[in-house]
Amino acid sequence: MRITKFDCITVALPYTHDGPLTGFGGADWPNLPYLLVRVETEDGLVGWGEAFGYTVIPATREILLNQVKPLAMQCDATDIAGTMEHLQKTLHIFGRGGPTQFALAGLDIALWDLAGKRAGMPVAQLLGGMRRRSIEAYTSLLKLNEPAIVAKACEKAMERGFRAVKLHEKTVPAISAAREALGPDIPLMVDVNCAWSLSEAEEICRKLIDLDLFWLEEPTWPPEDLSAMARLRERFDIPLAAGENIPNAWAFEPYAQSQVIDFLQPSVTKVGGITEMMKVVRLAEMCSLRIAPHSPYFGPGLLATLHIAAHTPLIDRIECFGVQLGDTLYGAGGFPDSSGLFHVSDRPGLGFDPDPEAIERCRIDR
């Protein structure tokens, strides 16, 4: 089935959160930009994907339009595995991660959406079966810094129905404030985005051990230093998580086989899409590890993650970015309910298409 149209659309969703303006990747985020991929085939069906993301979107978009699109237009959209293997082999000279892999992820997710629509079934069913329709969400708060603000945001999260919280804090006072606000029974995760050297991580972990973290995410720089993670795992009884910066399924193998990481964290819009992420899921199955997807998205990337979670029991919770949106792509779809549960659509494909009016309101690439 030939692809007849291939478009990239950048949208910026307005948002607020419980602290001052902040962001990641060296820039503050006045809005949340997402890169949508729209693929149409000769039978008139349309599939939607998402490619990572945020301030790296200009680079990802260029690769999508100038490298991926010309190749994809020559491929059979119904042969997802064959198409993605062909594109990965052809484009590997530009890197097996980063914007090249992000771009491939956008196409791959759109092809799975198309496949589900063509088959008349949800993506989870195509993956081998939808084992559940409801999945617990955890809120993933942006950087707040001040302990009092962190504590208040945690209290608000519980009021909104969340029963697990992740911080992006680097200081013991801020993390301690969260634990005090949440009490002993709410799972608390901490992502420091590779902030510490091994010696710094060791010093701080001594102070965190009594806070009963559910996991500590990417504690050391560089993220590829598996030996540093192993040292922490040996010395401290704190579960470790990593994976959003691991570029493809092959690169996950040493992390899984070492048994150093308790939670593998593939990111569907970064790792290469649903096809590549399912390889990580199978690797986790073989190594008896859990999956905790990286998914700070509000578009097809989140929907794809939900369908994978609906299929595999290795995923306990799904990340929900801790912001309040001023506009949405799907209306009420794709958000957890007041009990902190995501509900996975059983409609064909990913279950939702972006609202054309919302795209027009939020589009920034005209």
N, C-alpha and C positions, 0 to 999 in steps of 0.2 A: 504494500500500500504506500504510494508515493506521497511525500510531503509537498504541499503546494504553497504554503505560507509559513513563514518563520519570523516572528517579531519579538523584540525585547521592549519591555515597558518598565520604567522606573517610577515608583510611587514613593511618596514621603508621608507617613502617617503622623499626625500631630499627637503629642502625648504629654502627660505630666507624671511625676512620681513623687515619692515622699521626701525628697531631698533637693538640693540645688542642682543646676544644670551640670551634667557629667557625661561621660562617654568612655569609649575604649579605642585602642588603635591610634592614640596620639591626638585625638580630637574630641571636643565636646559635641554632643548630638542634640541640636535644637529640634529635630524630628527624627523619625525612624525610617530610613530609606530601605526599600526592598526592590529587588530586580526580578520581575516576572518574565517568564518565557511562554509565549503563545505559539503553539504548533497546530496547523490545520492540514488535514489530509484530503486526498481527492474525493473521498466519500462524504466530505462536509463536516466530519467530526473535528472538534477542537479539544486539545489537551493543554493543561496549564502546568508549568513547572516554576521552580524558583532557584536562582543561583546566588550564592553568597557574594557580597552582601555589604551593607553599610558603607563606610568610606572607601572601600576597595571596589565599589561598583563600576566606576569608569574603566578600570582595567578588565574586569570580568566581562563587561558589556562589549568592549572592543574585540575580545577573543571570541565571544559568541557570534558577533556579526561578521567578523573577517576570517575566522578560522573554522568554527564549528558549523555555522550555517551553510557555507558552500559544500561541505562534506556531507552534512545531514540531508541535504536536498537530493543526494544521489542514493540514499539508503532506503531500505524497506522499513517503514515505521512499525510494522508488526513483529519484526525480528529484533527485539530490544537487546538481547544478549549479543547477537552478532553485530548489530550497529555499534553498541558501546565498545566492544572489543576492537572493531575496526578503527573507531575514532581514537581510542586510547593508544593503539599502536601507531597510528599516523601522527598523533600530536605529542607523543612522549618526548620528542626532542625539545619541547618547550617546558618540560617539567612534569613530574607525576603528582604534583600537588599545586597549591596556590591557585591563582585565577584560572589556569587551564582546567584543573579538576573541578573548580567551582562552576565553570561554564558547562562542562559535561554533565554535572549534576542537574543543572536546570533543564537540559534537554531530556535526560533520563527520566526525571519525574514527570515531565509532560508526556513522554511516551507511555509510561505506566497509566497515567490518567486516561489517555486515549485507549489503551488496551482494555481497561475496565469498562469504559463506555461502550466499546465495540462488542464486548462479551456480555454486557448487561449485568455486570456484577461489581461489587466494590473491590478495590485493590487488595485489601486484606484477604479476600477470597482467592484472588489470583495467586497470592503468595503461599497458599496452602490451607487457608481456612481462617475465618474470623472466630477466634476462640472466646472473645468477650467484646462487649459493646461499650463498657464504661472503664475508664482508667483514671486513677488518682493523679491529680496535678500537684506540683509543688511550685511555690512562687520563688522566682529568682530575682532578688532585689538588686537594683543598680547600686553603685558605690554611694555610700551615705556619710562615711568617715566619722561623724560625731556619735559617741555612744548613746546620748539621749535620743538623737534622731533615729538611730538603729533600733533602739528599744521600742520607740513609738511605731515605727514601720512594722515591726514584728507583731505588735498588738493589733494593728490594722489588718495585717495579713490574716490573722486568726479570725477577726471579725468578718472578713470576706469569705471565709469558709475553708481556707487552706489549713492543712494539717501537717505540713512540712515546709521548711524555709531554707533557702540558700542565700548566703551573703557573698558579696565581693569586697570583703574587708581584709586588711592586712595587719591590724593591730589587736593585741590581746584585749584591751579595754572595750573595743567595739564588739568583738566576738563574745566576750563575757556578758556585755549588756544584752545581747540577743538571747543568750541562754537564760539569763535571769527573767527576761520578759516572757519567754516561751514556756518556761518551766521545764521539768526533767523529761517529760514524755513526748514532746514534739521533736521529730528528727530535725537536726540542724546540720547543714552542709556549708562548707566554706570553700570558695574558689578564689585563690590569690593570683591567678593568671601568671604563673611562673615568676613570682616576684622575688624569691629568696635564693641566696646561695645555700649550699648544703649546710654550712655552719650556722647561718641565720635560721634556717628551717629547724635544725636540731635544737637551737636555743628556744625558739618559739614553741615548738611541739612539747617541750617540757612543761610549758605553762598552759597548753591546751588540753593536756591529757585528761584532766578532771572535768572538762566541759562536755565529754561524751559526744564527740562529733560523729555524725553518721558517715561522712567521708570528708577528707581533705583533698581538694582538687588542684592539680598542677602546682605543687608547692615550690618546685625548684626550677632555676634557670641553668642551662637551657632545657626545654621540654624533652629533647632527645636523650638526656643523660639518665638512662635507666638505672645505672649503678647508684646514682644519688637517691633515687626513689627506693631502691632496694635497701640502702643503708637506713633510711627512715623507717621502712617497714620492719626491719629487724629490731630496731631500737625502741619503737613506740607502737603501742597497740591502738593505732588510729587507721581505719580503713582509708585506702588511697584510690583516687579516681583520675583518669586521664584519657584523652583521645580526640578532643576537638581539633588539635593541631597535628594529628597523625593523618597523613595525606591520602592513604589508600589501604585496601584490605591487606595487601602484602606487608605493609609497614606495621600493621597491628600484630603480626605474628610473634615477634620477640616479646612484646608486652604481655600477650596472652600466655605464651608458653613459660615465661619466667615466673608466673604466679605472684608477681610483685603487686600488680594492680588488682584491686577488688572489683572495681566497676570500670568497664570499658565505655568510652563516651564518643562514639562516632557521631558526626554531624552530617545529616543527609545532604545538605546543600554545599558541604565542603568536601566530603569524602568521595563524591562521584555519583550520588543519587541513590535510589532504592536498590538498584542492581548491586552496587558495590557495598552498600550498607548491609544487605542480606548476607554477603560473604562474611562480614564481621560477626553477624549474628551466629552463623554456623560455626565460626571459629570459637566464639564464646561457648557455644553448646559443647564442643569437643573438649574445652578446657575447664568446664564447670564454673564459668564466670557469669556475673550479672552485666546487663547492659543498662546504662543510664544516659540516654541520648542527649546530646547538646542540641537545644531547639529553641533559641530565643527569637522565634519568628511568629508572624501572624498571617502568613500566606500559605501557598502550596507546600512549603517546606514543613510547616507544622502539621498539615493534613497528612502528608506522606509519613511523618514520624508516627502519627496516631495509628495509621493503618498497619505499620510494622509492629507497633505495640499491641494492637488488637490481635495480631497473629501469634507473636511469640510470648511465652510466659516469662522470659528472661528479664523483661522490663517491668518494674514495679510502679514507677512514677514517671510522669512527663513534665519537663520544665515548662513553666509559663512565665514569660518575662514580667517582672514586677512593676508594670506601668499601667496607667489608665489612659486608654486611647481616646482621642478626640474624633476619630473617624475609623471605620472598619471596612475591610474588603468583603466580608461575608455577612454583614448584619450581626445577628447573635450567634451564627455558626462559628465553630472553631474556638469557643471560649469555654472554660470550666463553669459549671453551675454554682449555685450558692453553697453547695456541699463540697466544693473543691474537686468535682469530677468532670473529666472530659467525656463526652458521648460521641462515639464514632458512627458516622453515617453509614447506613447499609445501601445507599444509593450508588449507582454505577460510578466507576472511577474513584476519584478522591472524595466525591460526595458533594462538593460545592464548586461552583465557578465564581470568580470574582464579579462583583456587581459592576456593570459598565459605568453606572453613574458615579460610583465611588472611585473608580479608576480615573474618570474625567476630573473629579474634584481634587484628587491627590497626585495626579501625574506631574512629573517635573522634567521630562526629557523632550518636551516639544521643541 
